[in-house]
Amino acid sequence: MGAVPGPGEPTPLERAVRALGEVEVLDMSFAASLDAPAAVFRLGHMHGARAGSMDGLVTGVGQGLGGKVLALERPLAVADYARAPGITHQFDQAVGAEGLRAVFALPVRVDGALHGAVYGAVRRPLEFGERFLSRMIDTVRAAVRHAPRPPATAGDPAPDVLLSREEARELHAVLRAARAGTADAGTRARLDTLAARLHHPDATAVPAAIHLSGREQDVLALVAVGRANGEIAAHLGLRVETVKSYLKSAMAKLGSRTRGEAVHRARAGGLLP
């Protein structure tokens, strides 16, 4: 876990918001503070706000752009928020009151733990290019690195230097897809073992009674790394309608209303890395 900032010290999220606030092209920056056990987040640390319409809003992980970023733990951007497909839109009125159009959100981690997300926004439609987003990611990482960290102790686990979190998740999805494509029982068992070694179950948010079928896990693993239904169908040799059916079933078992929320709940329960 990251260190708790002392009195008067900015939190990692505040540092990230301030760093984006210095980027000239951006009209506004703010943060989503994650309450992981409750699977909700709160918007705050507003920089450049005019209306104050979003400050303090609370919603579930998987909802809106930031909620999807927290669920999938990867950067996302939209060129025109109100018209963007693929996200829920319960924040449209509050976002519109601020006059925001193009928005991006980035996950913020400290010592490997997800603290929340930070947003950058402009008051006109705009496609954020990959190079610009890459610079924003570097800007946020540099700001967060300045947050105080606790000294290492003899009991601390060694850091994972072989795979990043994103690489582990991508490899997990590849192994699940490979498992789905082989009929040999020995090979399937070996792939199951390798996939399981990429994460350590910690059933804190998903009841132990919940069981996802192999196909449901295959589909959800690919959803977790950003694959669309058509891509998932191609990877697994299924029809798109069949993929939708497995995903719908997994979401129901996990008590989730969105794909992102299902991924978040599955990760919290140790079903995905």
C-alpha positions as CSV (number, residue, x, y, z in Angstrom):
1,M,0.0,0.0,0.0
2,G,1.1,3.6,-0.6
3,A,2.0,5.9,2.3
4,V,-0.7,8.1,3.8
5,P,0.2,11.7,3.1
6,G,0.9,13.8,6.2
7,P,-1.1,16.8,7.2
8,G,-1.2,19.4,4.5
9,E,0.5,17.1,1.9
10,P,-1.4,16.6,-1.4
11,T,-2.6,13.1,-2.1
12,P,-1.4,11.3,-5.3
13,L,-4.7,12.2,-6.9
14,E,-4.3,15.9,-6.0
15,R,-0.8,15.8,-7.5
16,A,-2.1,14.3,-10.7
17,V,-4.9,16.9,-11.0
18,R,-2.4,19.7,-10.4
19,A,-0.1,18.3,-13.0
20,L,-2.8,18.1,-15.7
21,G,-4.0,21.6,-14.6
22,E,-0.7,23.0,-15.9
23,V,-1.2,21.6,-19.4
24,E,-2.3,24.6,-21.5
25,V,-4.6,22.8,-23.9
26,L,-6.8,21.4,-21.1
27,D,-9.6,23.5,-19.7
28,M,-10.3,21.4,-16.7
29,S,-8.9,18.5,-14.7
30,F,-10.3,16.6,-11.8
31,A,-10.2,13.2,-10.1
32,A,-12.2,10.1,-9.1
33,S,-11.4,8.8,-5.7
34,L,-11.9,5.0,-5.5
35,D,-13.6,3.2,-2.7
36,A,-12.7,-0.3,-3.8
37,P,-14.6,-2.3,-1.1
38,A,-17.8,-0.5,-1.9
39,A,-17.1,-0.5,-5.7
40,V,-17.9,3.2,-6.0
41,F,-16.0,6.4,-6.7
42,R,-16.4,10.1,-5.9
43,L,-15.5,13.0,-8.2
44,G,-13.5,15.8,-6.7
45,H,-10.3,17.9,-6.7
46,M,-11.8,20.1,-9.4
47,H,-9.3,22.4,-11.3
48,G,-10.8,24.9,-13.8
49,A,-14.4,24.2,-12.9
50,R,-17.1,26.8,-13.7
51,A,-20.3,25.4,-12.4
52,G,-19.2,22.9,-9.8
53,S,-21.9,20.5,-11.1
54,M,-19.7,17.4,-10.8
55,D,-17.9,18.0,-7.5
56,G,-18.9,15.3,-5.0
57,L,-20.8,13.1,-7.4
58,V,-20.7,9.4,-6.3
59,T,-21.4,6.4,-8.6
60,G,-20.5,2.8,-9.2
61,V,-17.3,1.4,-10.8
62,G,-18.1,0.7,-14.4
63,Q,-20.4,3.8,-14.8
64,G,-19.4,6.7,-17.0
65,L,-16.0,7.2,-18.5
66,G,-14.0,7.3,-15.3
67,G,-15.9,4.3,-13.9
68,K,-15.0,2.3,-17.0
69,V,-11.4,3.3,-16.6
70,L,-11.4,2.1,-13.0
71,A,-13.1,-1.1,-14.0
72,L,-10.7,-1.9,-16.9
73,E,-7.7,-0.1,-15.3
74,R,-6.6,1.4,-18.6
75,P,-6.8,4.9,-20.2
76,L,-9.8,5.9,-22.2
77,A,-10.8,9.0,-24.1
78,V,-13.9,10.4,-25.9
79,A,-14.0,13.2,-28.5
80,D,-17.5,14.3,-27.5
81,Y,-18.7,13.0,-24.2
82,A,-22.4,13.4,-24.7
83,R,-22.3,11.5,-28.0
84,A,-19.8,8.9,-27.0
85,P,-20.8,5.2,-27.4
86,G,-19.6,2.5,-25.1
87,I,-20.1,4.5,-21.8
88,T,-23.1,5.1,-19.6
89,H,-24.4,8.6,-19.6
90,Q,-25.9,9.4,-16.2
91,F,-23.3,12.3,-15.9
92,D,-24.3,14.0,-19.1
93,Q,-26.2,16.8,-17.4
94,A,-23.4,17.6,-15.0
95,V,-20.8,17.4,-17.7
96,G,-22.9,19.6,-20.0
97,A,-23.3,22.2,-17.2
98,E,-19.5,22.5,-17.2
99,G,-19.4,22.8,-21.0
100,L,-17.1,19.8,-21.3
101,R,-16.9,18.0,-24.6
102,A,-13.7,16.0,-25.1
103,V,-12.6,14.1,-22.0
104,F,-9.9,11.5,-21.2
105,A,-9.3,9.6,-18.0
106,L,-6.3,7.7,-16.7
107,P,-6.0,5.2,-13.8
108,V,-3.8,6.3,-10.9
109,R,-1.7,3.7,-9.1
110,V,0.6,4.1,-6.1
111,D,2.9,1.1,-5.2
112,G,0.7,-1.0,-7.5
113,A,-2.5,-0.1,-5.7
114,L,-5.3,1.6,-7.7
115,H,-6.2,4.9,-6.0
116,G,-8.6,6.2,-8.6
117,A,-8.5,8.1,-11.9
118,V,-7.6,11.5,-13.1
119,Y,-9.4,13.3,-15.9
120,G,-8.4,16.0,-18.4
121,A,-11.1,17.8,-20.5
122,V,-11.6,20.6,-23.0
123,R,-14.7,22.6,-23.9
124,R,-14.8,21.6,-27.5
125,P,-14.9,18.4,-29.5
126,L,-11.4,17.0,-29.9
127,E,-9.7,13.7,-30.8
128,F,-7.0,13.1,-28.3
129,G,-4.1,11.5,-30.2
130,E,-2.1,8.6,-28.9
131,R,1.1,10.7,-28.6
132,F,-0.8,13.3,-26.6
133,L,-2.3,10.7,-24.3
134,S,1.1,9.1,-23.9
135,R,2.5,12.4,-22.7
136,M,-0.4,12.8,-20.3
137,I,0.3,9.4,-18.9
138,D,3.9,10.3,-18.4
139,T,2.9,13.6,-16.8
140,V,0.6,11.9,-14.3
141,R,3.2,9.2,-13.5
142,A,5.8,11.8,-12.8
143,A,3.5,13.7,-10.5
144,V,2.5,10.5,-8.6
145,R,6.1,9.4,-8.2
146,H,6.7,12.4,-6.0
147,A,4.2,11.2,-3.5
148,P,5.9,10.0,-0.3
149,R,6.5,6.2,-0.1
150,P,7.1,4.1,3.1
151,P,10.5,2.6,3.5
152,A,10.9,-1.0,2.5
153,T,10.9,-3.5,5.3
154,A,12.3,-7.1,5.4
155,G,8.7,-8.5,5.3
156,D,7.7,-6.6,2.1
157,P,7.2,-8.8,-0.9
158,A,9.6,-8.4,-3.8
159,P,8.3,-6.4,-6.7
160,D,7.2,-8.1,-9.8
161,V,9.8,-7.2,-12.4
162,L,8.9,-9.7,-15.1
163,L,5.4,-8.6,-16.2
164,S,3.5,-5.3,-15.8
165,R,-0.1,-5.6,-14.6
166,E,-1.3,-4.9,-18.2
167,E,1.0,-7.5,-19.7
168,A,-0.1,-10.1,-17.1
169,R,-3.8,-9.4,-18.0
170,E,-3.1,-9.6,-21.7
171,L,-1.2,-12.9,-21.3
172,H,-4.1,-14.3,-19.1
173,A,-6.5,-13.5,-22.0
174,V,-4.3,-15.2,-24.5
175,L,-4.0,-18.3,-22.3
176,R,-7.8,-18.4,-21.9
177,A,-8.3,-18.1,-25.6
178,A,-5.7,-20.8,-26.3
179,R,-7.4,-23.1,-23.7
180,A,-10.7,-22.6,-25.5
181,G,-9.2,-23.7,-28.8
182,T,-7.8,-27.0,-27.8
183,A,-9.6,-30.3,-27.1
184,D,-6.6,-32.0,-25.4
185,A,-7.4,-32.4,-21.7
186,G,-3.7,-32.3,-20.7
187,T,-3.0,-29.2,-22.6
188,R,-6.2,-27.5,-21.2
189,A,-5.1,-28.4,-17.7
190,R,-1.6,-27.0,-18.2
191,L,-3.1,-23.7,-19.7
192,D,-5.4,-23.5,-16.6
193,T,-2.4,-23.8,-14.3
194,L,-0.4,-21.1,-16.1
195,A,-3.4,-18.7,-16.2
196,A,-4.0,-19.2,-12.5
197,R,-0.4,-18.3,-11.7
198,L,-1.0,-14.8,-13.1
199,H,-3.2,-13.8,-10.3
200,H,-3.9,-14.6,-6.6
201,P,-7.6,-15.0,-5.7
202,D,-8.8,-12.6,-2.9
203,A,-12.5,-13.1,-2.7
204,T,-13.5,-9.8,-1.0
205,A,-16.2,-8.5,-3.4
206,V,-17.5,-11.6,-5.1
207,P,-19.4,-14.2,-2.9
208,A,-17.7,-17.5,-2.8
209,A,-20.8,-19.2,-4.1
210,I,-20.4,-17.5,-7.5
211,H,-19.0,-19.8,-10.2
212,L,-18.3,-18.7,-13.7
213,S,-18.2,-21.4,-16.4
214,G,-15.0,-21.8,-18.4
215,R,-16.6,-20.1,-21.4
216,E,-17.8,-17.2,-19.2
217,Q,-14.2,-16.7,-17.9
218,D,-12.8,-16.9,-21.5
219,V,-15.2,-14.2,-22.6
220,L,-14.7,-12.0,-19.6
221,A,-10.9,-12.3,-19.8
222,L,-11.0,-10.8,-23.3
223,V,-13.5,-8.1,-22.3
224,A,-11.0,-7.1,-19.6
225,V,-8.3,-6.3,-22.1
226,G,-10.6,-4.2,-24.2
227,R,-11.8,-6.7,-26.9
228,A,-15.1,-6.0,-28.6
229,N,-17.7,-8.8,-29.0
230,G,-16.7,-9.4,-32.6
231,E,-13.0,-9.8,-31.7
232,I,-13.9,-12.1,-28.8
233,A,-16.0,-14.2,-31.2
234,A,-13.1,-14.5,-33.6
235,H,-10.6,-15.4,-30.8
236,L,-12.8,-18.1,-29.3
237,G,-14.4,-19.4,-32.5
238,L,-17.9,-18.5,-31.4
239,R,-20.8,-16.5,-32.9
240,V,-21.2,-12.9,-31.7
241,E,-24.6,-13.8,-30.3
242,T,-23.1,-16.6,-28.3
243,V,-20.4,-14.3,-26.9
244,K,-23.2,-11.9,-25.9
245,S,-25.0,-14.7,-24.2
246,Y,-22.0,-15.8,-22.1
247,L,-21.3,-12.2,-21.2
248,K,-24.9,-11.6,-20.1
249,S,-24.8,-14.7,-18.0
250,A,-21.4,-13.7,-16.3
251,M,-22.8,-10.2,-15.6
252,A,-25.9,-11.6,-14.0
253,K,-23.9,-13.9,-11.8
254,L,-21.6,-11.0,-10.7
255,G,-24.5,-8.7,-10.1
256,S,-23.2,-6.2,-12.7
257,R,-25.0,-3.8,-15.0
258,T,-22.1,-3.1,-17.3
259,R,-19.2,-4.9,-18.8
260,G,-16.7,-2.8,-16.9
261,E,-18.4,-3.4,-13.6
262,A,-18.4,-7.2,-14.3
263,V,-14.6,-7.0,-14.9
264,H,-14.1,-5.0,-11.7
265,R,-16.1,-7.5,-9.6
266,A,-14.4,-10.5,-11.1
267,R,-11.0,-9.0,-10.4
268,A,-12.0,-8.1,-6.8
269,G,-13.0,-11.7,-6.3
270,G,-9.9,-13.2,-7.7
271,L,-11.5,-14.5,-10.9
272,L,-9.4,-12.3,-13.1
273,P,-5.9,-10.8,-12.7
